[in-house]
Amino acid sequence: MKGRFRGQSEHMLDAKGRIIFPGRYRDVLEQNGAPILMVVPWGTCLRAYPIDEWETFEDKLMENINSPRVEKFVRQCAGRAVECPIDKQGRILLPANLRAAVGLEKEIILSGMLRWVEIWDKATAEKVNEEVGESFEDIKNATLAQIGNY
């Protein structure tokens, strides 16, 4: 079974736009076969996918590329996807255009989302988490109803 991304961690962007990708996340990438991430803008955050997971997602998109809505989505996400290898110090470089697209400043939160990692500006993540916290019971109940009580 492939590893999964779990947990959150806080990081600081360095002057060149690099962040340390946590060791536990690098371990998941190694379990999945390649230390390469595809980083894409995703609304108010970035998503970092292992290359094989991203390619599986691309395959699903290509099956539906004739839909105007899917085409727009591909343009906004896949069209701006960037391959980000992890350097020897365990860092990834987040290109300036992607940082600007989601408002990444200095303080960053990485959040494991099982199959991918979200990269958030800390202030934005705190605001989103506060909003989720206020409606967590509704979200929890709807989720458990969808996946079955676990």
C-alpha positions in Angstrom: 0.0 0.0 0.0 1.2 3.5 -0.8 2.0 5.9 1.9 -0.2 8.8 2.8 0.4 12.4 3.7 -0.8 13.2 7.2 -0.4 16.0 9.7 0.4 19.7 9.5 3.6 21.7 9.9 4.6 25.3 9.7 7.4 26.6 7.6 9.0 29.8 6.4 9.6 30.6 2.8 13.3 31.5 2.3 14.4 34.5 0.1 14.3 32.3 -3.0 10.8 30.9 -2.4 11.9 27.5 -1.1 10.3 25.6 1.8 11.5 22.5 3.6 9.3 19.5 2.6 9.0 17.6 5.9 10.9 14.3 6.3 7.7 12.3 6.9 6.3 13.7 3.6 9.6 12.8 1.8 9.2 9.3 3.1 5.8 9.0 1.5 7.2 10.2 -1.8 9.9 7.5 -1.6 7.3 4.9 -0.9 5.4 6.1 -3.9 8.4 5.9 -6.1 9.8 9.3 -7.0 10.8 12.4 -5.0 9.1 14.7 -7.5 6.1 16.8 -6.9 3.7 18.5 -9.3 2.6 21.7 -7.7 -0.6 23.4 -8.9 -2.7 26.3 -7.9 -6.0 25.2 -6.3 -8.1 28.2 -5.3 -6.6 29.7 -2.1 -3.8 27.2 -1.7 -1.4 25.1 -3.8 -1.6 21.4 -4.1 1.5 19.3 -4.3 1.0 15.9 -5.8 3.4 13.0 -6.1 4.1 12.7 -9.9 2.3 9.4 -10.2 -0.8 10.6 -8.4 -0.9 13.7 -10.6 -0.6 11.7 -13.8 -3.6 9.5 -12.6 -5.5 12.8 -12.1 -4.5 14.0 -15.6 -5.7 10.8 -17.1 -9.1 11.4 -15.6 -9.1 14.9 -16.9 -8.2 13.8 -20.4 -11.2 11.5 -20.5 -13.4 14.5 -20.1 -11.4 17.2 -21.9 -14.2 17.9 -24.4 -16.3 19.5 -21.7 -15.9 23.3 -21.7 -15.9 23.3 -17.9 -13.1 20.7 -17.7 -11.2 22.5 -20.4 -11.3 25.7 -18.2 -10.2 23.7 -15.2 -7.3 22.2 -17.0 -6.2 25.6 -18.2 -6.2 27.0 -14.7 -4.6 24.0 -13.0 -2.8 21.7 -15.3 -1.8 24.5 -17.5 0.0 26.1 -14.6 1.3 22.9 -13.0 5.1 23.0 -12.2 7.3 20.0 -11.6 9.1 20.6 -8.3 11.9 18.2 -7.4 13.2 18.0 -3.9 16.7 19.2 -3.5 19.4 17.5 -1.3 18.4 19.7 1.7 14.8 18.5 1.4 13.5 21.8 0.0 11.2 22.5 -2.9 11.2 25.8 -4.9 7.8 27.3 -5.2 7.8 29.5 -8.4 6.9 33.1 -7.9 3.9 32.9 -10.2 2.4 30.1 -8.1 3.2 31.9 -4.8 1.5 35.0 -6.1 -1.6 33.1 -7.4 -2.5 32.0 -3.9 -1.0 34.8 -1.8 1.8 32.9 -0.2 3.8 35.4 1.9 6.5 34.3 4.5 4.7 31.9 6.9 3.5 28.7 5.3 1.4 25.8 6.5 1.7 22.4 4.9 -1.3 20.1 5.4 -1.3 16.4 4.6 -4.4 15.5 2.6 -3.7 11.8 2.3 -3.0 11.7 -1.5 -1.5 15.2 -1.8 -0.2 18.1 0.4 -1.8 21.5 0.6 0.5 24.5 0.8 -1.2 27.5 2.5 -0.3 31.0 3.5 -0.6 30.8 7.3 -3.1 33.6 7.7 -5.4 32.2 5.0 -5.2 28.7 6.5 -6.1 30.0 10.0 -9.1 31.8 8.6 -10.3 28.7 6.6 -9.7 26.5 9.7 -11.7 28.8 11.9 -14.6 28.8 9.4 -14.5 25.0 9.2 -14.4 24.8 13.0 -17.6 26.7 13.3 -19.4 24.2 11.1 -17.5 21.1 11.9 -20.4 19.1 13.2 -22.3 19.6 10.0 -19.2 18.7 7.9 -18.5 15.7 10.0 -22.1 14.4 9.8 -22.3 14.9 6.0 -18.9 13.2 5.5 -19.8 10.2 7.7 -23.1 9.9 5.9 -21.3 9.9 2.5 -18.6 7.4 3.4 -20.5 5.4 6.0 -20.0 5.6 9.7 -16.5 4.5 10.5 
